[in-house]
Amino acid sequence: MTVQLQTTEVLPGFEHAAFDSNAVFRILLDAMSRPGRIYDLPLAIASPDGLNATTTATLLAMADMDTTIWMSPSCAGKPATSHLKFHCGCPITTDVTQADFAVAKIEDDLSFITDLSVGNAEYPDQSATLILMVDDITTAPSMTLKGPGIKDSHDLEVKGLTADFHAWRADNHHLFPCGVDVIFASPTKIAALSRTTKVEVF
């Protein structure tokens, strides 16, 4: 009788951990300081089911054992949770109010965003960051962005954003210095909306 053992393959993380992590971290810093500007993912990386490559790279660069991650049901399968725990050592929570990073797909039910931590007046940095996986990011004139890090204005298009999302974003902007920062992550591109960014939707 032959016994077949089931094995769980762990996908690799960054090929060159320090160099690759720093490269992604610099892109993320640039994206947050220049809202609406689109950046290419600077490297190739394997991604588990539930996460795209850009989201995976973002979390591997930003998360550690002190970073709590919440994922929507469409993302939070065993492949994604195992991958992040193995490579980042980060806790995974089912309570979105405890999340440092919240991860979802644009087609998911996004009603949870109103429960994300916005920090407080004394510690605004304790707010959550929302990573929203999207199909594509372009500079088509769907939204016009203004604010710190933007000279005059900047156009951005992320298809699939709902009226409820835009209403939440407008309210979030008025919470400054508190508020949630947003990272849009397509399979190969990154763009961000800082809490300081004013968005006009067309």
N, CA, C and O of each residue as an XYZ file, in Angstrom:
808
protein
N       0.855     -1.188      0.000
C       0.000      0.000      0.000
C       0.887      1.232      0.000
O       1.863      1.317      0.745
N       0.529      2.188     -0.851
C       1.292      3.428     -0.939
C       0.562      4.528     -0.179
O      -0.628      4.761     -0.391
N       1.282      5.191      0.697
C       0.710      6.307      1.461
C       1.226      7.605      0.862
O       2.434      7.827      0.776
N       0.299      8.457      0.449
C       0.688      9.737     -0.137
C       0.578     10.823      0.923
O      -0.501     11.074      1.459
N       1.688     11.455      1.216
C       1.704     12.506      2.217
C       1.333     13.838      1.569
O       1.813     14.158      0.482
N       0.497     14.594      2.223
C       0.141     15.922      1.737
C       1.123     16.944      2.298
O       1.348     17.008      3.507
N       1.693     17.726      1.423
C       2.635     18.750      1.857
C       2.111     20.116      1.457
O       1.438     20.264      0.437
N       2.424     21.100      2.263
C       2.027     22.472      1.981
C       3.254     23.240      1.516
O       4.209     23.423      2.271
N       3.218     23.680      0.286
C       4.354     24.400     -0.267
C       4.301     25.853      0.179
O       3.275     26.521      0.050
N       5.410     26.325      0.699
C       5.518     27.719      1.109
C       6.153     28.497     -0.033
O       7.276     28.203     -0.442
N       5.444     29.479     -0.541
C       5.979     30.294     -1.623
C       7.137     31.139     -1.116
O       7.149     31.533      0.050
N       8.103     31.420     -1.967
C       9.212     32.273     -1.536
C       8.748     33.702     -1.312
O       7.735     34.133     -1.863
N       9.498     34.430     -0.500
C       9.253     35.850     -0.299
C      10.149     36.648     -1.226
O      10.284     36.319     -2.404
N      10.765     37.702     -0.694
C      11.706     38.468     -1.491
C      12.940     37.625     -1.782
O      13.426     36.906     -0.908
N      13.448     37.713     -3.011
C      14.636     36.961     -3.378
C      15.855     37.478     -2.614
O      16.669     36.697     -2.122
N      15.968     38.789     -2.523
C      17.037     39.436     -1.748
C      16.354     40.289     -0.691
O      16.010     41.445     -0.940
N      16.162     39.714      0.489
C      15.245     40.282      1.478
C      15.497     41.755      1.782
O      14.580     42.568      1.669
N      16.701     42.110      2.158
C      16.976     43.494      2.550
C      16.843     44.446      1.369
O      16.199     45.490      1.477
N      17.452     44.088      0.241
C      17.431     44.960     -0.932
C      16.019     45.124     -1.476
O      15.585     46.243     -1.749
N      15.299     44.015     -1.635
C      13.957     44.065     -2.216
C      12.973     44.774     -1.294
O      12.132     45.550     -1.749
N      13.081     44.504      0.003
C      12.206     45.167      0.957
C      12.420     46.676      0.928
O      11.457     47.444      0.948
N      13.670     47.098      0.882
C      13.963     48.536      0.822
C      13.446     49.155     -0.470
O      12.948     50.280     -0.461
N      13.559     48.430     -1.583
C      13.084     48.956     -2.867
C      11.578     49.183     -2.832
O      11.100     50.217     -3.300
N      10.826     48.235     -2.287
C       9.376     48.379     -2.196
C       9.020     49.472     -1.193
O       8.107     50.263     -1.433
N       9.733     49.519     -0.078
C       9.466     50.530      0.950
C       9.645     51.938      0.392
O       8.845     52.826      0.684
N      10.688     52.147     -0.410
C      10.918     53.470     -1.003
C       9.791     53.853     -1.954
O       9.366     55.008     -1.982
N       9.301     52.882     -2.738
C       8.188     53.145     -3.643
C       6.945     53.544     -2.848
O       6.235     54.478     -3.221
N       6.687     52.834     -1.756
C       5.523     53.139     -0.930
C       5.629     54.524     -0.301
O       4.643     55.259     -0.251
N       6.808     54.882      0.174
C       7.005     56.222      0.729
C       6.764     57.287     -0.327
O       6.113     58.296     -0.058
N       7.284     57.068     -1.521
C       7.074     58.022     -2.610
C       5.585     58.124     -2.948
O       5.066     59.220     -3.156
N       4.905     56.981     -3.000
C       3.485     56.982     -3.341
C       2.668     57.747     -2.303
O       1.733     58.464     -2.658
N       3.015     57.599     -1.023
C       2.274     58.292      0.020
C       2.588     59.786      0.038
O       1.718     60.600      0.349
N       3.808     60.142     -0.288
C       4.181     61.562     -0.267
C       3.778     62.282     -1.545
O       3.765     63.512     -1.580
N       3.448     61.534     -2.599
C       2.988     62.105     -3.866
C       1.669     61.430     -4.265
O       1.628     60.630     -5.199
N       0.597     61.765     -3.543
C      -0.679     61.071     -3.764
C      -1.136     61.121     -5.220
O      -1.041     62.152     -5.886
N      -1.631     59.987     -5.688
C      -2.158     59.897     -7.036
C      -1.145     59.571     -8.101
O      -1.515     59.198     -9.215
N       0.122     59.702     -7.783
C       1.140     59.350     -8.767
C       1.258     57.820     -8.820
O       1.260     57.150     -7.787
N       1.355     57.290    -10.026
C       1.365     55.834    -10.210
C       2.795     55.334    -10.304
O       3.611     55.880    -11.046
N       3.086     54.292     -9.545
C       4.421     53.697     -9.525
C       4.325     52.229     -9.923
O       3.368     51.538     -9.575
N       5.328     51.771    -10.653
C       5.405     50.361    -11.004
C       6.009     49.568     -9.855
O       6.927     50.038     -9.183
N       5.495     48.366     -9.631
C       6.116     47.466     -8.671
C       7.540     47.182     -9.144
O       7.718     46.732    -10.276
N       8.567     47.429     -8.314
C       9.942     47.390     -8.810
C      10.556     46.003     -8.927
O      11.738     45.882     -9.251
N       9.781     44.953     -8.670
C      10.351     43.606     -8.710
C       9.247     42.588     -8.947
O       8.061     42.896     -8.831
N       9.652     41.389     -9.274
C       8.706     40.278     -9.421
C       8.683     39.478     -8.119
O       9.723     39.252     -7.499
N       7.502     39.060     -7.720
C       7.384     38.306     -6.476
C       6.213     37.339     -6.577
O       5.189     37.648     -7.187
N       6.374     36.165     -5.974
C       5.282     35.197     -5.937
C       4.215     35.673     -4.974
O       4.517     36.265     -3.938
N       2.968     35.411     -5.319
C       1.872     35.819     -4.439
C       0.938     34.643     -4.193
O       0.660     33.871     -5.111
N       0.452     34.497     -2.967
C      -0.459     33.392     -2.651
C      -1.867     33.686     -3.141
O      -2.204     34.832     -3.437
N      -2.684     32.647     -3.223
C      -4.090     32.841     -3.557
C      -4.709     33.841     -2.588
O      -4.515     33.753     -1.375
N      -5.455     34.791     -3.139
C      -6.117     35.803     -2.311
C      -5.435     37.145     -2.347
O      -6.059     38.161     -2.041
N      -4.153     37.176     -2.719
C      -3.409     38.430     -2.773
C      -2.744     38.569     -4.133
O      -2.294     37.577     -4.708
N      -2.677     39.790     -4.653
C      -1.903     39.990     -5.873
C      -0.451     40.322     -5.521
O      -0.111     40.471     -4.347
N       0.389     40.435     -6.527
C       1.822     40.598     -6.290
C       2.144     41.909     -5.575
O       2.995     41.941     -4.686
N       1.466     42.986     -5.964
C       1.756     44.280     -5.365
C       1.358     44.315     -3.893
O       2.087     44.853     -3.060
N       0.212     43.745     -3.582
C      -0.217     43.675     -2.179
C       0.729     42.807     -1.362
O       1.094     43.161     -0.241
N       1.120     41.679     -1.920
C       2.066     40.799     -1.236
C       3.370     41.531     -0.954
O       3.878     41.480      0.166
N       3.913     42.206     -1.948
C       5.170     42.944     -1.764
C       5.020     44.040     -0.722
O       5.913     44.250      0.098
N       3.880     44.743     -0.753
C       3.632     45.809      0.218
C       3.641     45.276      1.638
O       4.266     45.862      2.522
N       2.955     44.172      1.859
C       2.875     43.617      3.207
C       4.208     43.035      3.654
O       4.576     43.174      4.821
N       4.940     42.385      2.751
C       6.246     41.850      3.130
C       7.227     42.969      3.486
O       8.124     42.778      4.308
N       7.050     44.137      2.861
C       7.937     45.268      3.158
C       7.526     46.006      4.426
O       8.372     46.586      5.107
N       6.231     45.990      4.748
C       5.732     46.845      5.830
C       5.371     46.094      7.118
O       5.411     46.679      8.200
N       5.025     44.829      7.015
C       4.486     44.115      8.169
C       5.566     43.370      8.935
O       6.545     42.899      8.356
N       5.373     43.270     10.249
C       6.247     42.486     11.108
C       5.422     41.972     12.281
O       4.194     42.049     12.257
N       6.087     41.450     13.302
C       5.361     40.823     14.404
C       4.539     41.815     15.222
O       3.699     41.408     16.025
N       4.776     43.116     15.025
C       4.004     44.138     15.730
C       2.944     44.773     14.844
O       2.337     45.775     15.223
N       2.717     44.201     13.675
C       1.762     44.750     12.715
C       0.598     43.783     12.557
O       0.780     42.638     12.143
N      -0.589     44.251     12.886
C      -1.776     43.400     12.817
C      -2.480     43.605     11.476
O      -2.736     44.736     11.062
N      -2.785     42.500     10.809
C      -3.388     42.547      9.482
C      -4.780     41.928      9.517
O      -4.984     40.855     10.085
N      -5.724     42.618      8.906
C      -7.069     42.086      8.682
C      -7.260     41.926      7.183
O      -6.873     42.803      6.411
N      -7.851     40.815      6.766
C      -8.142     40.591      5.358
C      -9.612     40.256      5.177
O     -10.204     39.563      6.005
N     -10.203     40.748      4.089
C     -11.591     40.430      3.779
C     -11.726     38.927      3.539
O     -10.734     38.257      3.250
N     -12.927     38.398      3.655
C     -13.105     36.954      3.465
C     -12.583     36.432      2.130
O     -12.121     35.293      2.057
N     -12.646     37.237      1.077
C     -12.169     36.776     -0.231
C     -10.653     36.673     -0.300
O     -10.106     36.040     -1.202
N      -9.979     37.298      0.657
C      -8.507     37.286      0.681
C      -7.947     36.350      1.743
O      -6.849     35.815      1.591
N      -8.699     36.156      2.808
C      -8.144     35.571      4.026
C      -8.183     34.041      4.061
O      -8.498     33.451      5.094
N      -7.866     33.407      2.947
C      -7.759     31.960      2.957
C      -6.441     31.503      3.564
O      -5.578     32.315      3.896
N      -6.303     30.198      3.701
C      -5.083     29.648      4.300
C      -3.824     30.015      3.542
O      -2.810     30.297      4.182
N      -3.824     30.030      2.188
C      -2.586     30.393      1.479
C      -2.067     31.777      1.864
O      -0.872     31.952      2.103
N      -2.972     32.762      1.922
C      -2.538     34.127      2.239
C      -2.121     34.266      3.700
O      -1.084     34.860      3.995
N      -2.917     33.724      4.611
C      -2.575     33.860      6.021
C      -1.280     33.124      6.349
O      -0.455     33.640      7.103
N      -1.090     31.938      5.800
C       0.134     31.172      6.047
C       1.354     31.897      5.478
O       2.412     31.935      6.106
N       1.197     32.470      4.288
C       2.305     33.176      3.643
C       2.753     34.358      4.490
O       3.950     34.547      4.705
N       1.810     35.152      4.971
C       2.154     36.342      5.748
C       2.728     35.971      7.119
O       3.677     36.598      7.590
N       2.156     34.965      7.745
C       2.680     34.538      9.051
C       4.102     34.015      8.913
O       4.950     34.281      9.765
N       4.366     33.271      7.840
C       5.685     32.677      7.649
C       6.729     33.747      7.354
O       7.807     33.742      7.948
N       6.416     34.668      6.437
C       7.420     35.630      5.990
C       7.487     36.893      6.859
O       8.538     37.528      6.940
N       6.388     37.258      7.502
C       6.362     38.500      8.285
C       6.255     38.255      9.785
O       6.657     39.102     10.583
N       5.717     37.107     10.169
C       5.479     36.847     11.585
C       4.378     37.705     12.162
O       4.285     37.865     13.379
N       3.536     38.262     11.295
C       2.532     39.230     11.737
C       1.261     38.528     12.226
O       0.874     37.491     11.687
N       0.613     39.099     13.251
C      -0.675     38.550     13.671
C      -1.762     38.876     12.656
O      -1.780     39.958     12.069
N      -2.661     37.928     12.460
C      -3.822     38.106     11.588
C      -5.056     38.183     12.476
O      -5.277     37.308     13.314
N      -5.858     39.225     12.295
C      -7.035     39.404     13.133
C      -8.310     39.279     12.322
O      -8.323     39.522     11.116
N      -9.392     38.893     13.007
C     -10.716     38.902     12.385
C     -11.511     40.124     12.833
O     -12.663     40.303     12.437
N     -10.889     40.966     13.664
C     -11.514     42.196     14.163
C     -10.918     43.379     13.421
O      -9.789     43.785     13.695
N     -11.673     43.931     12.484
C     -11.129     44.984     11.628
C     -10.747     46.229     12.421
O      -9.898     46.999     11.972
N     -11.350     46.445     13.582
C     -11.020     47.632     14.380
C      -9.603     47.570     14.933
O      -9.050     48.592     15.342
N      -9.007     46.371     14.947
C      -7.655     46.195     15.476
C      -6.581     46.238     14.389
O      -5.396     46.095     14.687
N      -6.977     46.430     13.157
C      -6.053     46.291     12.029
C      -5.130     47.495     11.879
O      -5.562     48.645     11.950
N      -3.849     47.201     11.672
C      -2.912     48.227     11.208
C      -2.987     48.330      9.689
O      -2.892     49.419      9.125
N      -3.160     47.173      9.030
C      -3.401     47.120      7.596
C      -4.660     46.304      7.358
O      -4.808     45.205      7.892
N      -5.566     46.847      6.553
C      -6.761     46.116      6.133
C      -6.659     45.882      4.633
O      -6.354     46.802      3.874
N      -6.913     44.657      4.209
C      -6.723     44.265      2.811
C      -8.043     43.758      2.245
O      -8.719     42.934      2.859
N      -8.401     44.264      1.062
C      -9.633     43.824      0.418
C      -9.512     43.987     -1.092
O      -8.624     44.675     -1.593
N     -10.428     43.337     -1.801
C     -10.543     43.524     -3.245
C     -11.635     44.552     -3.515
O     -12.590     44.675     -2.749
N     -11.484     45.278     -4.599
C     -12.401     46.375     -4.870
C     -13.842     45.902     -5.042
O     -14.780     46.660     -4.794
N     -14.021     44.650     -5.467
C     -15.378     44.131     -5.651
C     -15.976     43.576     -4.364
O     -17.131     43.151     -4.364
N     -15.224     43.569     -3.271
C     -15.725     43.075     -1.991
C     -16.741     44.047     -1.384
O     -16.869     45.189     -1.823
N     -17.448     43.573     -0.380
C     -18.276     44.440      0.455
C     -17.321     45.310      1.284
O     -16.601     44.802      2.143
N     -17.319     46.601      1.025
C     -16.371     47.499      1.686
C     -16.989     48.242      2.867
O     -16.439     49.244      3.322
N     -18.108     47.769      3.361
C     -18.751     48.464      4.483
C     -17.863     48.495      5.727
O     -18.069     49.325      6.612
N     -16.887     47.607      5.799
C     -15.987     47.563      6.960
C     -15.140     48.825      7.099
O     -14.626     49.097      8.184
N     -14.984     49.603      6.025
C     -14.042     50.721      6.077
C     -14.429     51.763      7.127
O     -13.573     52.495      7.622
N     -15.721     51.830      7.468
C     -16.142     52.797      8.486
C     -15.707     52.365      9.888
O     -15.764     53.155     10.830
N     -15.274     51.106     10.023
C     -14.821     50.597     11.324
C     -13.304     50.646     11.489
O     -12.788     50.283     12.546
N     -12.582     51.090     10.455
C     -11.128     51.149     10.556
C     -10.700     52.217     11.558
O     -11.344     53.256     11.696
N      -9.616     51.941     12.243
C      -9.097     52.902     13.215
C      -8.592     54.152     12.509
O      -7.854     54.062     11.528
N      -8.991     55.320     13.009
C      -8.523     56.595     12.451
C      -7.480     57.253     13.350
O      -7.074     58.390     13.105
N      -7.043     56.536     14.397
C      -6.116     57.130     15.339
C      -6.836     58.114     16.250
O      -8.065     58.136     16.312
N      -6.061     58.922     16.951
C      -6.656     59.948     17.809
C      -5.774     61.184     17.785
O      -4.683     61.159     17.214
N      -6.229     62.248     18.390
C      -5.507     63.520     18.318
C      -4.094     63.402     18.863
O      -3.179     64.053     18.361
N      -3.908     62.576     19.887
C      -2.585     62.415     20.491
C      -1.708     61.485     19.657
O      -0.502     61.704     19.542
N      -2.309     60.451     19.078
C      -1.559     59.476     18.284
C      -2.249     59.232     16.941
O      -2.802     58.154     16.726
N      -2.226     60.204     16.042
C      -2.868     60.009     14.723
C      -2.197     58.930     13.894
O      -2.799     58.396     12.962
N      -0.943     58.601     14.227
C      -0.213     57.574     13.487
C      -0.715     56.169     13.809
O      -0.295     55.205     13.169
N      -1.590     56.039     14.775
C      -2.132     54.733     15.125
C      -3.354     54.360     14.281
O      -4.091     53.432     14.611
N      -3.549     55.087     13.206
C      -4.660     54.785     12.307
C      -4.302     53.602     11.412
O      -3.139     53.211     11.309
N      -5.321     53.045     10.770
C      -5.122     51.927      9.855
C      -4.762     52.431      8.464
O      -5.007     53.588      8.120
N      -4.179     51.543      7.676
C      -3.963     51.770      6.249
C      -4.775     50.733      5.484
O      -4.700     49.537      5.766
N      -5.548     51.204      4.517
C      -6.361     50.317      3.682
C      -5.613     49.999      2.395
O      -5.227     50.907      1.658
N      -5.408     48.716      2.121
C      -4.835     48.267      0.852
C      -5.968     47.684      0.020
O      -6.550     46.660      0.377
N      -6.273     48.339     -1.082
C      -7.390     47.934     -1.916
C      -6.865     47.384     -3.236
O      -6.259     48.110     -4.024
N      -7.103     46.103     -3.469
C      -6.652     45.462     -4.705
C      -7.599     45.805     -5.852
O      -8.811     45.617     -5.748
N      -7.033     46.309     -6.942
C      -7.816     46.782     -8.076
C      -7.250     46.180     -9.363
O      -6.142     45.645     -9.377
N      -8.028     46.277    -10.441
C      -7.589     45.712    -11.715
C      -6.523     46.582    -12.381
O      -5.541     46.073    -12.922
N      -6.731     47.904    -12.334
C      -5.788     48.796    -13.011
C      -5.877     50.183    -12.403
O      -6.874     50.542    -11.776
N      -4.817     50.958    -12.598
C      -4.745     52.340    -12.133
C      -4.228     53.169    -13.296
O      -3.187     52.853    -13.872
N      -4.955     54.239    -13.648
C      -4.527     55.080    -14.763
C      -4.643     56.554    -14.380
O      -5.125     56.891    -13.298
N      -4.197     57.417    -15.277
C      -4.287     58.862    -15.054
C      -5.450     59.475    -15.822
O      -5.452     60.678    -16.086
N      -6.437     58.664    -16.182
C      -7.640     59.204    -16.814
C      -8.349     60.139    -15.826
O      -8.258     59.939    -14.615
N      -9.060     61.166    -16.337
C      -9.656     62.184    -15.453
C     -10.954     61.711    -14.797
O     -12.026     62.253    -15.068
N     -10.855     60.714    -13.948
C     -12.004     60.215    -13.200
C     -12.096     60.908    -11.844
O     -13.185     61.217    -11.361
N     -10.928     61.147    -11.239
C     -10.828     61.891     -9.992
C      -9.742     62.953    -10.164
O      -8.734     62.721    -10.832
N      -9.957     64.111     -9.559
C      -8.920     65.123     -9.507
C      -8.473     65.279     -8.059
O      -9.290     65.511     -7.168
N      -7.176     65.151     -7.836
C      -6.608     65.176     -6.497
C      -5.884     66.494     -6.267
O      -5.199     67.004     -7.154
N      -6.043     67.039     -5.066
C      -5.327     68.239     -4.657
C      -4.878     68.070     -3.215
O      -5.477     67.316     -2.449
N      -3.811     68.786     -2.855
C      -3.346     68.733     -1.479
C      -1.848     68.588     -1.393
O      -1.157     68.665     -2.409
N      -1.328     68.378     -0.184
C       0.115     68.238      0.021
C       0.708     67.149     -0.858
O       0.136     66.067     -0.991
N       1.866     67.441     -1.461
C       2.548     66.490     -2.325
C       2.087     66.536     -3.762
O       2.596     65.798     -4.606
N       1.119     67.403     -4.049
C       0.576     67.506     -5.409
C       0.738     68.946     -5.893
O       0.245     69.874     -5.253
N       1.414     69.132     -7.000
C       1.546     70.452     -7.594
C       0.295     70.740     -8.408
O       0.007     70.047     -9.384
N      -0.445     71.765     -8.003
C      -1.721     72.119     -8.630
C      -2.737     70.996     -8.447
O      -3.461     70.994     -7.451
N      -2.814     70.042     -9.375
C      -3.781     68.942     -9.265
C      -3.247     67.737    -10.021
O      -2.287     67.833    -10.786
N      -3.894     66.597     -9.787
C      -3.453     65.358    -10.430
C      -4.682     64.504    -10.701
O      -5.549     64.370     -9.837
N      -4.763     63.923    -11.896
C      -5.883     63.052    -12.257
C      -5.550     61.593    -11.964
O      -4.411     61.148    -12.103
N      -6.581     60.870    -11.556
C      -6.409     59.448    -11.238
C      -7.712     58.721    -11.540
O      -8.802     59.244    -11.305
N      -7.579     57.509    -12.063
C      -8.753     56.661    -12.284
C      -8.508     55.278    -11.701
O      -7.521     54.613    -12.015
N      -9.430     54.866    -10.848
C      -9.449     53.505    -10.318
C     -10.865     52.998    -10.531
O     -11.780     53.377     -9.801
N     -11.047     52.147    -11.522
C     -12.391     51.684    -11.849
C     -12.952     50.805    -10.738
O     -12.244     50.006    -10.125
N     -14.252     50.982    -10.500
C     -14.930     50.151     -9.516
C     -15.169     50.825     -8.182
O     -15.858     50.263     -7.331
N     -14.619     52.017     -7.970
C     -14.865     52.719     -6.714
C     -16.317     53.182     -6.658
O     -16.830     53.745     -7.625
N     -16.969     52.948     -5.544
C     -18.391     53.249     -5.413
C     -18.621     54.633     -4.816
O     -17.707     55.260     -4.280
N     -19.868     55.091     -4.922
C     -20.239     56.370     -4.312
C     -20.044     56.323     -2.798
O     -19.652     57.320     -2.193
N     -20.315     55.172     -2.183
C     -20.120     55.037     -0.734
C     -18.643     55.186     -0.369
O     -18.309     55.799      0.645
N     -17.765     54.625     -1.195
C     -16.335     54.772     -0.935
C     -15.931     56.241     -1.012
O     -15.213     56.736     -0.144
N     -16.386     56.928     -2.037
C     -16.017     58.333     -2.194
C     -16.574     59.186     -1.048
O     -15.918     60.128     -0.605
N     -17.768     58.862     -0.574
C     -18.331     59.597      0.563
C     -17.502     59.366      1.818
O     -17.223     60.300      2.570
N     -17.110     58.115      2.037
C     -16.248     57.810      3.186
C     -14.915     58.539      3.080
O     -14.418     59.071      4.072
N     -14.333     58.567      1.878
C     -13.044     59.236      1.672
C     -13.145     60.734      1.965
O     -12.229     61.318      2.543
N     -14.261     61.355      1.565
C     -14.459     62.785      1.837
C     -14.535     63.037      3.340
O     -13.928     63.980      3.849
N     -15.278     62.195      4.044
C     -15.355     62.333      5.508
C     -13.993     62.089      6.137
O     -13.599     62.790      7.070
N     -13.273     61.093      5.627
C     -11.951     60.748      6.147
C     -10.981     61.916      6.000
O     -10.169     62.167      6.891
N     -11.064     62.623      4.888
C     -10.188     63.772      4.637
C     -10.372     64.850      5.699
O      -9.411     65.512      6.090
N     -11.587     65.023      6.158
C     -11.878     66.082      7.126
C     -11.463     65.713      8.549
O     -11.560     66.544      9.453
N     -11.003     64.478      8.760
C     -10.569     64.051     10.097
C      -9.125     64.431     10.408
O      -8.673     64.258     11.540
N      -8.392     64.951      9.415
C      -6.969     65.242      9.587
C      -6.740     66.037     10.883
O      -7.491     66.972     11.162
N      -5.706     65.680     11.689
C      -4.578     64.786     11.380
C      -4.874     63.299     11.527
O      -4.023     62.463     11.223
N      -6.076     62.964     11.992
C      -6.452     61.553     12.033
C      -6.925     61.126     10.646
O      -7.012     61.943      9.729
N      -7.222     59.866     10.509
C      -7.740     59.378      9.243
C      -6.975     58.186      8.699
O      -5.874     57.872      9.153
N      -7.580     57.529      7.717
C      -7.041     56.322      7.105
C      -6.363     56.677      5.785
O      -6.927     57.416      4.978
N      -5.169     56.161      5.562
C      -4.496     56.283      4.274
C      -4.874     55.076      3.407
O      -5.100     53.979      3.918
N      -4.938     55.297      2.095
C      -5.371     54.252      1.165
C      -4.263     53.972      0.158
O      -3.668     54.890     -0.405
N      -3.999     52.687     -0.057
C      -3.072     52.250     -1.097
C      -3.862     51.447     -2.117
O      -4.487     50.446     -1.767
N      -3.841     51.874     -3.378
C      -4.425     51.099     -4.460
C      -3.339     50.194     -5.033
O      -2.250     50.656     -5.373
N      -3.641     48.914     -5.135
C      -2.645     47.937     -5.577
C      -3.200     47.118     -6.732
O      -3.998     46.203     -6.529
N      -2.774     47.453     -7.944
C      -3.097     46.598     -9.087
C      -2.044     45.490     -9.130
O      -1.119     45.512     -8.317
N      -2.145     44.536    -10.033
C      -1.131     43.479    -10.071
C       0.291     43.983    -10.265
O       1.240     43.313     -9.858
N       0.458     45.159    -10.881
C       1.823     45.646    -11.158
C       2.054     47.103    -10.782
O       3.157     47.617    -10.971
N       1.031     47.782    -10.252
C       1.150     49.217     -9.999
C       0.655     49.583     -8.606
O      -0.154     48.876     -8.006
N       1.168     50.716     -8.107
C       0.795     51.231     -6.804
C       0.468     52.712     -6.936
O       1.169     53.448     -7.629
N      -0.592     53.146     -6.274
C      -0.887     54.566     -6.101
C      -1.527     54.721     -4.732
O      -2.092     53.767     -4.199
N      -1.443     55.905     -4.165
C      -1.944     56.093     -2.810
C      -2.769     57.364     -2.695
O      -2.595     58.312     -3.461
N      -3.665     57.364     -1.728
C      -4.392     58.553     -1.312
C      -4.084     58.779      0.153
O      -4.526     58.017      1.013
N      -3.339     59.807      0.434
C      -3.094     60.177      1.823
C      -4.359     60.769      2.426
O      -5.234     61.255      1.710
N      -4.443     60.722      3.730
C      -5.592     61.336      4.413
C      -5.658     62.845      4.159
O      -6.707     63.464      4.337
N      -4.535     63.427      3.742
C      -4.500     64.862      3.482
C      -5.035     65.230      2.102
O      -5.212     66.412      1.806
N      -5.294     64.235      1.256
C      -5.643     64.480     -0.145
C      -7.133     64.786     -0.303
O      -7.987     64.039      0.174
N      -7.426     65.887     -0.975
C      -8.803     66.240     -1.315
C      -9.109     65.670     -2.698
O      -8.333     65.851     -3.636
N     -10.235     64.985     -2.820
C     -10.595     64.307     -4.058
C     -11.892     64.880     -4.613
O     -12.901     64.955     -3.912
N     -11.852     65.283     -5.878
C     -13.062     65.689     -6.595
C     -13.380     64.607     -7.608
O     -12.547     64.270     -8.449
N     -14.578     64.066     -7.529
C     -14.981     62.939     -8.372
C     -15.847     63.436     -9.527
O     -16.732     64.270     -9.333
N     -15.588     62.921    -10.728
C     -16.356     63.310    -11.915
C     -17.295     62.185    -12.339
O     -18.025     62.327    -13.321
